[in-house]
Protein backbone atom coordinates (compact mmCIF):
# COMPACT_ATOMS: atom_id res chain seq x y z
CA UNK A 1 0.00 0.00 0.00
CA UNK A 2 1.03 3.61 -0.57
CA UNK A 3 2.91 4.90 2.50
CA UNK A 4 0.92 8.16 2.60
CA UNK A 5 -2.35 6.28 2.30
CA UNK A 6 -1.27 3.89 5.03
CA UNK A 7 -0.45 6.85 7.30
CA UNK A 8 -3.86 8.43 6.67
CA UNK A 9 -5.66 5.15 7.35
CA UNK A 10 -3.70 4.57 10.56
CA UNK A 11 -4.33 8.13 11.77
CA UNK A 12 -8.08 7.81 11.15
CA UNK A 13 -8.23 4.43 12.88
CA UNK A 14 -6.09 5.50 15.85
CA UNK A 15 -8.20 8.61 16.42
CA UNK A 16 -11.56 6.94 15.78
CA UNK A 17 -12.36 9.41 13.00
CA UNK A 18 -14.67 8.96 10.04
CA UNK A 19 -13.77 10.26 6.58
CA UNK A 20 -16.24 11.72 4.11
CA UNK A 21 -15.03 12.66 0.65
CA UNK A 22 -16.58 15.24 -1.67
CA UNK A 23 -15.33 15.17 -5.22
CA UNK A 24 -16.16 16.69 -8.57
CA UNK A 25 -13.49 16.54 -11.28
CA UNK A 26 -12.02 13.29 -9.94
CA UNK A 27 -15.41 11.55 -10.22
CA UNK A 28 -14.93 9.45 -7.10
CA UNK A 29 -11.35 8.32 -7.72
CA UNK A 30 -10.22 9.52 -4.29
CA UNK A 31 -12.93 7.47 -2.57
CA UNK A 32 -12.19 4.52 -4.84
CA UNK A 33 -8.51 4.64 -3.92
CA UNK A 34 -9.35 4.85 -0.23
CA UNK A 35 -11.79 1.93 -0.55
CA UNK A 36 -8.91 -0.28 -1.72
CA UNK A 37 -7.38 -0.10 1.77
CA UNK A 38 -8.15 -3.25 3.77
CA UNK A 39 -10.40 -2.41 6.72
CA UNK A 40 -11.45 0.96 5.28
CA UNK A 41 -15.01 0.37 6.46
CA UNK A 42 -13.98 1.37 9.96
CA UNK A 43 -13.08 4.92 8.87
CA UNK A 44 -14.45 5.57 5.36
CA UNK A 45 -17.97 6.82 6.07
CA UNK A 46 -19.29 7.92 2.67
CA UNK A 47 -18.38 9.62 -0.59
CA UNK A 48 -20.09 12.30 -2.62
CA UNK A 49 -19.52 13.04 -6.30
CA UNK A 50 -21.40 16.22 -7.04
CA UNK A 51 -21.45 18.25 -10.24
CA UNK A 52 -24.71 20.23 -10.21
CA UNK A 53 -25.57 23.16 -7.98
CA UNK A 54 -28.62 21.25 -6.74
CA UNK A 55 -26.47 18.30 -5.63
CA UNK A 56 -23.95 20.57 -3.89
CA UNK A 57 -26.79 22.37 -2.06
CA UNK A 58 -28.82 19.27 -1.18
CA UNK A 59 -26.08 16.75 -0.43
CA UNK A 60 -23.25 18.94 0.82
CA UNK A 61 -24.99 21.97 2.33
CA UNK A 62 -23.45 24.58 0.06
CA UNK A 63 -25.27 27.90 0.21
CA UNK A 64 -26.94 29.08 -3.02
CA UNK A 65 -25.49 32.54 -2.37
CA UNK A 66 -21.95 31.14 -2.41
CA UNK A 67 -22.52 29.48 -5.79
CA UNK A 68 -24.17 32.64 -7.18
CA UNK A 69 -21.31 34.87 -6.01
CA UNK A 70 -18.31 32.72 -6.94
CA UNK A 71 -19.31 29.80 -9.27
CA UNK A 72 -19.69 26.08 -8.85
CA UNK A 73 -16.02 25.15 -8.98
CA UNK A 74 -14.62 27.95 -6.84
CA UNK A 75 -12.49 27.72 -3.75
CA UNK A 76 -15.29 29.47 -1.87
CA UNK A 77 -17.75 26.67 -2.73
CA UNK A 78 -15.20 24.08 -1.56
CA UNK A 79 -14.72 26.03 1.68
CA UNK A 80 -18.50 26.25 2.14
CA UNK A 81 -18.71 22.46 1.76
CA UNK A 82 -16.07 22.06 4.44
CA UNK A 83 -17.64 24.59 6.79
CA UNK A 84 -21.07 22.99 6.53
CA UNK A 85 -19.55 19.62 7.35
CA UNK A 86 -17.50 21.02 10.23
CA UNK A 87 -20.53 22.59 11.89
CA UNK A 88 -22.72 19.51 11.42
CA UNK A 89 -20.34 16.79 12.61
CA UNK A 90 -17.36 17.31 14.87
CA UNK A 91 -15.61 13.98 14.19
CA UNK A 92 -15.48 14.13 10.41
CA UNK A 93 -12.62 14.83 8.09
CA UNK A 94 -13.44 16.08 4.59
CA UNK A 95 -11.32 15.87 1.49
CA UNK A 96 -11.16 19.30 -0.16
CA UNK A 97 -8.91 20.37 -3.02
CA UNK A 98 -7.94 23.96 -2.32
CA UNK A 99 -7.03 23.28 1.29
CA UNK A 100 -5.66 19.82 0.62
CA UNK A 101 -8.94 18.13 1.45
CA UNK A 102 -11.94 18.77 -1.05
CA UNK A 103 -11.71 17.99 -4.77
CA UNK A 104 -12.98 20.60 -7.23
CA UNK A 105 -12.50 20.65 -10.99
CA UNK A 106 -11.38 23.36 -13.30
CA UNK A 107 -14.27 25.21 -14.84
CA UNK A 108 -14.42 25.16 -18.61
CA UNK A 109 -17.13 25.66 -21.17
CA UNK A 110 -18.13 23.35 -23.98
CA UNK A 111 -21.03 24.40 -26.21
CA UNK A 112 -22.04 26.99 -23.61
CA UNK A 113 -22.31 24.44 -20.77
CA UNK A 114 -20.14 24.46 -17.68
CA UNK A 115 -18.49 21.16 -16.71
C-alpha positions in Angstrom: 0.0 0.0 0.0 1.0 3.6 -0.6 2.9 4.9 2.5 0.9 8.2 2.6 -2.4 6.3 2.3 -1.3 3.9 5.0 -0.5 6.8 7.3 -3.9 8.4 6.7 -5.7 5.1 7.3 -3.7 4.6 10.6 -4.3 8.1 11.8 -8.1 7.8 11.2 -8.2 4.4 12.9 -6.1 5.5 15.8 -8.2 8.6 16.4 -11.6 6.9 15.8 -12.4 9.4 13.0 -14.7 9.0 10.0 -13.8 10.3 6.6 -16.2 11.7 4.1 -15.0 12.7 0.6 -16.6 15.2 -1.7 -15.3 15.2 -5.2 -16.2 16.7 -8.6 -13.5 16.5 -11.3 -12.0 13.3 -9.9 -15.4 11.6 -10.2 -14.9 9.5 -7.1 -11.3 8.3 -7.7 -10.2 9.5 -4.3 -12.9 7.5 -2.6 -12.2 4.5 -4.8 -8.5 4.6 -3.9 -9.4 4.8 -0.2 -11.8 1.9 -0.6 -8.9 -0.3 -1.7 -7.4 -0.1 1.8 -8.2 -3.2 3.8 -10.4 -2.4 6.7 -11.5 1.0 5.3 -15.0 0.4 6.5 -14.0 1.4 10.0 -13.1 4.9 8.9 -14.4 5.6 5.4 -18.0 6.8 6.1 -19.3 7.9 2.7 -18.4 9.6 -0.6 -20.1 12.3 -2.6 -19.5 13.0 -6.3 -21.4 16.2 -7.0 -21.5 18.2 -10.2 -24.7 20.2 -10.2 -25.6 23.2 -8.0 -28.6 21.2 -6.7 -26.5 18.3 -5.6 -24.0 20.6 -3.9 -26.8 22.4 -2.1 -28.8 19.3 -1.2 -26.1 16.7 -0.4 -23.3 18.9 0.8 -25.0 22.0 2.3 -23.5 24.6 0.1 -25.3 27.9 0.2 -26.9 29.1 -3.0 -25.5 32.5 -2.4 -22.0 31.1 -2.4 -22.5 29.5 -5.8 -24.2 32.6 -7.2 -21.3 34.9 -6.0 -18.3 32.7 -6.9 -19.3 29.8 -9.3 -19.7 26.1 -8.9 -16.0 25.1 -9.0 -14.6 28.0 -6.8 -12.5 27.7 -3.8 -15.3 29.5 -1.9 -17.7 26.7 -2.7 -15.2 24.1 -1.6 -14.7 26.0 1.7 -18.5 26.2 2.1 -18.7 22.5 1.8 -16.1 22.1 4.4 -17.6 24.6 6.8 -21.1 23.0 6.5 -19.5 19.6 7.3 -17.5 21.0 10.2 -20.5 22.6 11.9 -22.7 19.5 11.4 -20.3 16.8 12.6 -17.4 17.3 14.9 -15.6 14.0 14.2 -15.5 14.1 10.4 -12.6 14.8 8.1 -13.4 16.1 4.6 -11.3 15.9 1.5 -11.2 19.3 -0.2 -8.9 20.4 -3.0 -7.9 24.0 -2.3 -7.0 23.3 1.3 -5.7 19.8 0.6 -8.9 18.1 1.5 -11.9 18.8 -1.0 -11.7 18.0 -4.8 -13.0 20.6 -7.2 -12.5 20.7 -11.0 -11.4 23.4 -13.3 -14.3 25.2 -14.8 -14.4 25.2 -18.6 -17.1 25.7 -21.2 -18.1 23.3 -24.0 -21.0 24.4 -26.2 -22.0 27.0 -23.6 -22.3 24.4 -20.8 -20.1 24.5 -17.7 -18.5 21.2 -16.7 
